[in-house]
Amino acid sequence: MSEADITKRIREERNGVRVITRLIFIKFLYTGMGVIEASKNVGVAKRVGYQWIKRWNESSYDGLTPIFAGGKLGKLSMEQKDELKALLQAKDLWYLKDIVDLITTKFSVEYSERQIRRILKSFKMTHTKPYRVYYNKPDDADKKLKKLDNVNPSESIIGFFDEATPQTSSNTVRMWSFGKPTIRKNTTKFRANTFRF
């Protein structure tokens, strides 16, 4: 391919900036520039420049097209990730350390905490502080309250207890869960509880 053909290719190139940069590099070589100087002019290391020359000599223009291998395969297969998700769904709340231990013992795979966070986010898990709910609160408390709609107001008095519980320890620990996390606690264990009717 002549220098004029390379110049024409640069003007008409539609395969992106990477190929244009490589064509410019080759054109610099055609003008008598050395590999080190040509590499510096297009902003690559001389090692990369030598790779481009090798590919150009082997395949001409086709050798300049980038080849993407698709990236490194994950350590867990899709089936294993599905199994992990099912295991995580079986329990409401998870500490990150517990998930790390689960992956290590169940699948004999080690991930960084950062990578595990990415996997959990891909599962649509949330990472937040759980909302505290009094452990003795009935699950159907809302239904029981709605039943009071049928009560005659002139014959009944309805009162509500409100409990204030100053925390002796802050609720700053975030946990992983699917959906909005709640945690049941016995709030009466604190001596600072205050009730109001």
Summary of the structure (lengths in Angstrom):
residues: 197
radius of gyration: 32.6
end to end distance: 91.6
largest distance: 103.8
contacts: 427
relative contact order: 0.10
helix: 51%
strand: 11%
